[in-house]
Amino acid sequence: MDERERPMEDIVRGITKLMALPFSDTFDEIFLEILPKRYAESAEHLINARIELLSAFKSVLDKRIERLKEFKEKVKEKGEAVKKEKVEVE
């Protein structure tokens, strides 16, 4: 690997790790505490990216929930279509 590529790889790996922590409130608090003021604009971009990531997760989950509800209705309709008969056993 070229020496010039190494820092870029480290940056990409670091950003990937930061994006992988969208569910950590503790991380957000620590990040806010240690962030120098000169990086506030960059931090805002990172926060916006994390918001978009979570919104994408929410969208995928909402669509999956809707599909499962439709599937559940089909299963229910199929169960109602089957006629049950009472059989007397001698």
Helices and strands as residue ranges (DSSP letters): H 5-19, H 25-34, G 37-39, H 40-81
